[in-house]
């Protein structure tokens, strides 16, 4: 979309085309390139139309964008920004397949957000579950919940508002920057999950309190520097469209993601090796040194989630053109797998967690059976009192 190479190439081609075109008689607006489309010399007090750019996600190339040349021979300026403005609000078809795909994203993120908030509520409610491992889980849930909430805000306030996209106000660019940050925290906290497991299972003698403090710093602060670099580069390039980008992943963001995924896979491979060694040693020693069931469950959950989280970046290079026959299938599969990642995190780390399920069953028994127990006790006491010698007899 706002690729510097494309902008330079198209800008040079536009300048060449306008230089070779004879301007109209009288007052006119000089041909210009607005980083998306090339607009020709246009007579004053008229409107010029061009096909919408096909590289912008959500735009339909068969529709027309337009640009107004005012009666004094200058391009129309937007009243809010004071800058020349091209109208791309007509480039989106509400009934287009893109709108349906966005709906899939919104539904998936909504389901994931509810599951994550319920998981956080459960872990906050049962104080007996509080430990270093659960603290790491809760921060992972919080990271995904923030990511889902900001994606829902992005789709509702920006993607579904063509005027906001074309105006590119400051608040939508800030929203984009925050969205990139919370997306990176998903990967850093997934890395923290793997690092915690690796440290606890491989290095037995470690202070879990200090480990959790270090993970808190790493999980929330590691993405700060890439996010700052991202904001600086996009602000320096003066990019529009609320910094929306459907091209290859930005290098400053992709580096941290790749490092997190590779390190996590390395941790998991070493954990599996150590566990196999311990299991063999435990079998030979009659069951000694066997890892706990909770550790094994956490390992399985992390092994399942580590490759799942990489889909967002792994699928992008293989995205087909919109003209491809399998483009729509790709987009739906991508929307489902990416938007439901939060649900997978909640299911694997909370709803399928044996400790959590035990607490929920215990709480359910207390809420369900205590009234019956009290009722049975009262009935038994009344029966014993009525059956006691002299019970019910009038005293003289």
C-alpha positions in Angstrom: 0.0 0.0 0.0 2.2 2.9 1.2 5.3 1.2 -0.1 8.1 3.8 -0.6 9.3 2.0 -3.8 5.8 2.0 -5.3 5.3 5.7 -4.3 8.6 6.7 -5.9 7.9 4.7 -9.1 4.3 5.8 -9.5 5.2 9.4 -8.6 7.9 9.5 -11.3 5.6 8.0 -13.9 2.8 10.5 -13.0 5.2 13.5 -13.3 6.4 12.3 -16.7 2.8 11.8 -17.9 1.7 15.2 -16.7 4.8 16.9 -18.2 4.0 15.3 -21.6 0.3 16.3 -21.4 -0.8 19.8 -22.7 -2.6 21.7 -19.9 -6.2 22.9 -20.6 -7.0 26.4 -21.7 -7.6 29.0 -19.0 -7.4 28.5 -15.3 -6.6 24.9 -14.2 -5.3 22.7 -11.4 -1.9 21.3 -12.1 -1.6 17.5 -12.3 -0.5 15.9 -9.1 0.3 12.5 -7.4 -1.3 12.0 -4.0 0.8 8.8 -3.3 -2.2 6.6 -4.4 -3.3 7.9 -7.8 -2.1 10.2 -10.5 -4.4 13.1 -11.2 -4.1 14.9 -14.6 -4.3 18.7 -15.3 -7.9 19.6 -14.6 -9.9 22.8 -15.7 -11.0 25.0 -12.9 -14.5 24.4 -11.4 -14.6 20.8 -12.5 -14.1 17.3 -11.1 -11.8 14.5 -12.4 -12.4 10.8 -11.9 -10.0 7.9 -11.7 -10.4 4.2 -10.9 -9.9 3.3 -7.3 -6.4 1.9 -6.5 -6.5 -2.0 -6.4 -3.7 -2.2 -3.8 -5.7 -0.7 -1.0 -7.4 -3.4 1.0 -11.2 -3.0 0.9 -11.2 -0.8 -2.2 -13.0 -2.0 -5.4 -10.9 -1.1 -8.6 -14.1 -0.9 -10.7 -15.4 2.0 -8.6 -14.3 5.6 -9.1 -12.5 8.1 -6.8 -12.6 11.8 -7.6 -10.8 15.0 -7.0 -12.2 18.5 -7.3 -10.6 21.5 -8.9 -12.1 24.7 -7.4 -13.0 27.8 -9.4 -9.8 29.6 -8.5 -7.7 26.8 -10.0 -6.5 25.1 -6.8 -7.3 21.6 -5.6 -10.0 21.2 -3.0 -8.6 21.2 0.5 -10.1 19.3 3.4 -11.6 21.7 6.0 -10.0 19.7 8.9 -6.5 19.2 7.6 -6.2 22.2 5.2 -4.4 19.9 2.8 -5.4 18.9 -0.8 -7.9 16.1 -0.6 -8.9 13.3 -2.9 -12.2 11.6 -2.3 -11.8 7.9 -1.9 -15.0 7.4 0.2 -16.7 6.0 -2.9 -14.2 3.2 -3.3 -15.8 0.8 -0.8 -18.9 -1.3 -1.6 -20.8 -2.2 1.6 -22.1 -5.4 0.0 -18.6 -6.5 -1.1 -17.0 -9.8 0.1 -14.6 -7.7 2.1 -17.4 -6.5 4.3 -18.3 -10.1 5.1 -14.7 -11.0 5.9 -14.5 -8.0 8.3 -17.7 -9.3 9.9 -16.0 -12.7 10.4 -13.0 -10.9 12.0 -15.3 -9.0 14.3 -17.3 -12.0 15.4 -14.1 -14.0 16.0 -12.5 -11.2 18.0 -15.7 -10.7 20.0 -16.0 -14.4 20.9 -12.3 -14.5 21.9 -12.6 -11.3 24.0 -15.5 -12.8 25.9 -13.7 -16.0 26.6 -10.6 -14.1 27.7 -12.5 -11.9 30.0 -14.3 -14.9 31.6 -10.9 -16.6 32.0 -9.5 -13.5 33.7 -12.6 -13.3 36.0 -12.2 -17.0 37.0 -8.5 -16.6 37.8 -9.1 -13.4 39.8 -12.0 -14.9 41.7 -10.2 -18.1 42.9 -7.4 -16.7 45.0 -6.3 -20.3 45.8 -5.1 -20.5 42.1 -2.7 -17.6 42.5 0.9 -18.7 41.8 3.7 -17.7 39.4 2.5 -19.8 36.6 -1.1 -18.4 36.8 0.3 -14.9 36.9 2.0 -15.5 33.6 -1.2 -17.0 32.2 -3.2 -13.9 33.3 -0.8 -11.5 31.6 -1.1 -13.5 28.5 -4.9 -13.3 28.7 -4.7 -9.6 29.3 -2.4 -9.1 26.3 -4.8 -11.0 24.0 -7.9 -9.3 25.4 -6.3 -5.9 24.7 -5.4 -7.0 21.2 -8.9 -8.2 20.5 -10.5 -5.0 21.9 -8.3 -2.7 19.8 -8.9 -4.8 16.7 -12.7 -4.4 17.2 -12.2 -0.7 17.7 -10.1 -0.5 14.5 -12.7 -2.3 12.4 -15.6 -0.3 13.9 -14.1 3.1 13.9 -11.6 3.0 10.9 -12.2 0.2 8.4 -16.0 0.7 8.3 -15.5 4.4 7.9 -14.1 5.3 4.5 -14.1 9.0 5.4 -11.9 8.3 8.4 -9.5 6.3 6.2 -9.2 9.0 3.6 -8.9 11.8 6.1 -6.4 9.8 8.2 -6.8 11.9 11.4 -4.2 11.7 14.2 -6.3 9.6 16.5 -6.6 6.8 14.0 -2.8 6.7 13.5 -2.4 6.6 17.2 -4.9 3.7 17.3 -2.9 1.9 14.7 0.3 2.4 16.7 -1.2 1.0 19.9 -2.7 -1.9 17.9 0.8 -2.8 16.7 2.1 -2.7 20.2 -0.5 -4.9 21.8 -0.1 -7.3 18.9 3.6 -7.6 19.6 2.8 -8.3 23.3 0.9 -11.4 22.3 4.2 -12.8 21.0 6.4 -11.6 23.9 4.0 -13.1 26.4 3.8 -16.4 24.5 7.6 -16.3 24.7 7.3 -15.7 28.4 5.1 -18.8 28.7 7.8 -20.9 27.0 10.6 -19.3 29.0 8.8 -19.8 32.3 8.2 -23.5 31.5 11.8 -23.9 30.4 13.2 -22.3 33.5 11.0 -24.2 36.0 11.5 -27.6 34.4 15.1 -27.3 33.3 16.5 -25.1 36.0 15.0 -26.5 39.2 16.7 -24.1 41.6 15.3 -20.7 40.7 13.3 -18.0 42.5 9.9 -17.9 40.9 9.2 -14.5 42.3 12.2 -13.0 40.6 11.5 -14.9 37.4 7.9 -13.5 37.3 9.2 -10.0 37.8 11.7 -10.4 35.0 8.9 -11.8 32.7 6.6 -8.9 33.6 9.2 -6.4 32.4 10.1 -8.4 29.3 6.4 -9.2 28.3 5.3 -5.6 28.4 8.4 -3.6 27.6 10.2 -5.6 24.8 7.6 -4.4 22.2 8.0 -0.7 23.1 11.2 -0.1 21.1 9.8 -1.8 17.8 6.6 0.2 18.3 8.5 3.5 18.6 10.6 2.7 15.5 7.4 1.8 13.6 5.7 5.1 14.6 8.8 7.1 13.7 9.2 5.6 10.3 5.6 6.0 9.3 5.4 9.5 10.7 8.5 10.5 8.8 7.1 9.1 5.6 3.9 11.1 6.2 1.8 8.1 5.2 -2.0 8.3 5.1 -4.9 5.9 5.3 -4.5 5.7 9.1 -1.2 3.7 8.4 -3.3 0.7 7.3 -0.9 -1.8 5.7 -1.8 -5.0 3.8 1.6 -5.5 2.4 4.5 -7.6 3.8 5.1 -7.3 7.6 7.1 -4.2 8.6 10.7 -5.2 9.3 10.8 -3.4 12.7 7.8 -5.5 13.8 8.7 -8.8 12.1 12.1 -9.0 13.7 10.7 -9.2 17.2 8.0 -11.7 16.1 10.5 -14.0 14.4 12.9 -13.9 17.4 10.0 -14.7 19.8 8.7 -17.6 17.7 12.2 -19.1 17.1 13.2 -18.8 20.7 9.9 -20.3 21.8 10.3 -23.3 19.5 13.9 -23.7 20.8 12.6 -23.7 24.4 9.9 -26.2 23.6 12.3 -28.6 21.9 14.7 -28.5 24.8 11.8 -28.9 27.3 10.6 -32.0 25.4 14.1 -33.4 25.5 14.5 -32.8 29.2 11.0 -34.3 30.0 11.8 -37.4 27.9 15.0 -37.8 29.9 13.2 -37.4 33.2 10.4 -39.8 32.2 13.0 -42.4 31.3 14.9 -41.8 34.5 11.6 -41.9 36.5 10.6 -45.2 34.9 14.0 -46.7 35.8 13.9 -45.4 39.4 10.3 -46.5 40.1 8.6 -43.2 39.3 11.0 -40.7 40.7 11.6 -37.3 39.1 8.4 -37.4 37.1 7.1 -34.0 36.0 3.7 -32.9 37.3 0.5 -33.3 35.2 0.1 -29.5 35.3 3.5 -29.0 33.8 2.7 -31.5 31.1 -0.6 -29.7 30.3 1.1 -26.3 30.1 3.7 -27.8 27.8 1.0 -29.2 25.5 -0.9 -25.9 25.5 2.3 -24.0 24.6 3.3 -26.4 21.9 -0.1 -26.0 20.3 -0.2 -22.2 20.6 3.4 -21.4 19.5 2.8 -22.3 15.8 -0.7 -21.0 15.8 0.4 -17.5 16.8 2.8 -17.4 13.9 0.0 -17.8 11.4 -0.6 -14.0 11.3 2.9 -13.5 9.8 3.3 -16.8 8.0 0.2 -16.5 5.9 0.8 -12.9 4.7 3.6 -13.7 2.1 1.3 -16.3 0.5 -1.8 -14.0 0.2 -3.2 -14.4 -3.4 -4.4 -11.6 -5.6 -8.0 -10.7 -5.4 -8.4 -12.0 -8.9 -7.3 -15.5 -7.8 -10.0 -18.2 -7.5 -9.0 -19.1 -4.0 -8.7 -15.6 -2.7 -12.0 -15.7 -0.8 -11.2 -19.1 0.8 -7.8 -17.8 1.9 -9.4 -14.7 3.5 -12.0 -16.6 5.4 -9.6 -19.2 6.7 -7.2 -16.4 7.7 -10.0 -14.5 9.4 -11.1 -17.5 11.4 -7.6 -18.7 12.5 -6.3 -15.2 13.5 -9.4 -13.9 15.2 -10.0 -17.1 17.3 -6.5 -17.3 18.7 -7.6 -15.6 21.9 -10.3 -18.3 22.3 -7.7 -21.0 21.9 -5.5 -19.3 24.5 -8.5 -19.2 27.0 -9.5 -22.8 26.3 -6.0 -24.3 26.5 -4.8 -22.4 29.6 -8.0 -21.9 31.5 -11.0 -23.9 30.5 -9.0 -27.1 30.1 -6.8 -26.5 33.1 -7.3 -29.2 35.7 -6.7 -26.9 38.7 -9.3 -24.4 37.4 -11.8 -27.2 36.6 -11.4 -28.6 40.1 -12.1 -25.2 41.7 -15.1 -24.7 39.5 -16.5 -28.2 40.4 -15.8 -27.5 44.1 -17.6 -24.2 43.9 -20.5 -25.7 42.0 -20.9 -28.4 44.6 -21.0 -25.8 47.4 -23.6 -23.7 45.6 -25.7 -26.7 44.6 -25.6 -29.1 47.5 -25.3 -26.9 50.6 -29.1 -26.0 50.7 -30.0 -29.7 50.4 -27.5 -30.6 53.2 -29.0 -28.0 55.5 -32.5 -29.2 54.6 -31.6 -32.8 55.3 -30.0 -31.9 58.6 -33.0 -29.9 59.8 -35.3 -32.8 58.8 -33.2 -35.3 60.6 -33.1 -33.2 63.8 -36.8 -32.7 63.7 -37.3 -36.4 63.3 -35.0 -37.3 66.1 -36.7 -34.8 68.4 -40.2 -36.1 67.6 -39.1 -39.7 68.1 -37.4 -39.1 71.4 -39.1 -40.5 74.6 -41.7 -38.1 75.8 -41.5 -36.0 72.7 -44.8 -34.4 71.9 -46.3 -35.3 75.4 -47.9 -32.5 77.4 -46.1 -31.9 80.7 -48.2 -31.6 83.9 
